[in-house]
């Protein structure tokens, strides 16, 4: 891609990050409100469940602003929004792979983790993702995925005692 096209993409991405960051901050403030008003809790602000999203939203907004300013300084414009450019971008293999990754992550979060135990969800996600991107031979992908899923499940679920998503089939896998 040409430098101007990349800067234009950076400009658009920066604006999207700013919008997402502001939305996250807004929603985190709602968490503060629910804790203070509806739950009648006077806990310190740093104990609120809205603190982490507020920090995340602030970082998104700040980094989106930096990306936008840098893009404008280096010649970014809204030329990328033209239909001719959009069609060209949609046909690029990089875009298709990036979109596929977003779909896979969404499937993992919203479908697999809801229905299957964490270990199986992670195993399926890793196998499918690495197979699509042809990471290695199929048996190495399965072996690596199984080992990595087990390690993550063991460290977070057993050692750190962090509750992991269980899904509907969790009852079948309880000790």
N, C-alpha and C positions, 0 to 999 in steps of 0.2 A: 504494500500500500504506500501511497505517497504521503509525505510528511503532513501536508495540509489536511488530507483525509483523516489521518491519525489524530491530529489536533482537533479536528471537528468531532470525531468520535469521543475524544477526551472531554470536550466541552459538553456534549450531550450526556455522557456518563457522569460528569461532575454535577450537573444539574439534577440528574436522577438521584444521585447520592445525597444531595442536599435535601431533596423532597422526602426521601426515605428517612433521613436523619431527623428531620423536623417531625415527621409522623411518629417515629419511635419516641422522641422526647415528649410529644403530646400524650401518647398513650401511657408513658411512664408517670406523667403527672397525674393521670387518672388513677393510677395505682396508689400514689400518695394520697389522693383525695378519698379513695375507698377506705384506706387504712385509717385516716384521721376522722372522717365524718361518719361514714356508714358503720364502721366497726367500733367507733368510739374509742379508738386506741390512741394513746398519747406517747407511743414508743418513739424513741429518738429517730430522726430522719435517716440516719445511717443504717437503721435496722429495717427500713422499708423495702418491700419487694420491688419497688420502682427504681431503686438506686442503680442497679446494674444496667437496665435498659436505658436509663437517663445518660449514663456514661457512654454506653454504646452509641446512642443517638447523637450525642454531642461529638463524638469522634467521627461518625459518619458525616455529619454536617461540616465539621472543620476540614476533613480530608477532601470532601466533595468541593468545598470552597477553594481549597488550594489547587485542586485539579482544574477547576474552572478558570481560575486566575492564570495559571500556567498555560492553559490551552489558548486563552484569549491573547496573552502576550506573544505566543508563538504562531499566531495566525489562524487559530481555529474559528470556524464560522458555522452557521446552521445549514450549510450547503448539503450536509449529509442527509437532511430530512427530505430532499427531493426524491420523488418516486423512482426515478431512474437509478439513483444511487442506492436506494433501499433494495430494489430488485437485484442489483449487482451484489450487495452485501449478503442478501438471503441465499444466493447461489454459492457463496464461498464455503469451502469445506471447513474452514476454521469456525465459521458461524454455526454450521450444522453440528459440529462436534461440541461446541460450547452449549448450544441449545439442548443437545442430547444429555450432557452432564447435568444441566438444570432439571430436566425431566427425570433422570435417574435419582438425583438427590431428593426431589419431591416425592417420587414413588417410595423411596426408602423411608422418609420421614412420615408421610401421611398415610401410606398403605401398609408397608411391611412392619414398621414398629408398632402399629395399632393392632396387628393381627398375630404376630409371631413373637417369640421371645427374642431378646436383644441379640443373643449369639446367632440364631438362625437368620434373623434379619440382616445382620452385618455380613454373615457368610454369603448369603444370596446376593447382596449388593456388591460385595467385592468381586465375586465370581463373574457376575454379569458385566460389571464395569471393566474389569481387566480383560475379559473375553472380547468385548466390543472393540476395545482399543488394542487388541492383539499384543498384550503385555509379554506373553511367553507361551510355552507349550501348555496344553490344557491341564495336564496332571500337575505341573508346577503351580499353575494358577489356583487350582483346588487346594493343593497342599499349603501354599502361602496364605490363602484366604482363611483356611481352617485354623492355622497356627496364629495368625494375627487376630482373628475374631476371638479365639480362646484367650489369648494374652490380654486383650483389652477387657474382655468380660471378667477375667480373673482379677486383674489389677483394680478395676473400678468397682466391680460388684462384690468381690471377696475381701481384698486387701483394704481398699479405701472405704468399703461399706456404703457405696453410693447406690441408691435404688435405681436400677436400670429398667427401661420400659419392658413390660412383660407381654403385652398383647393378650388376645383371647385364649391362647393355648398355654399360658403360663402355668396353669394348674397342673398340666401334664408333666411339667419339668421341675416341679417343686421337689426338694429332697424329702 
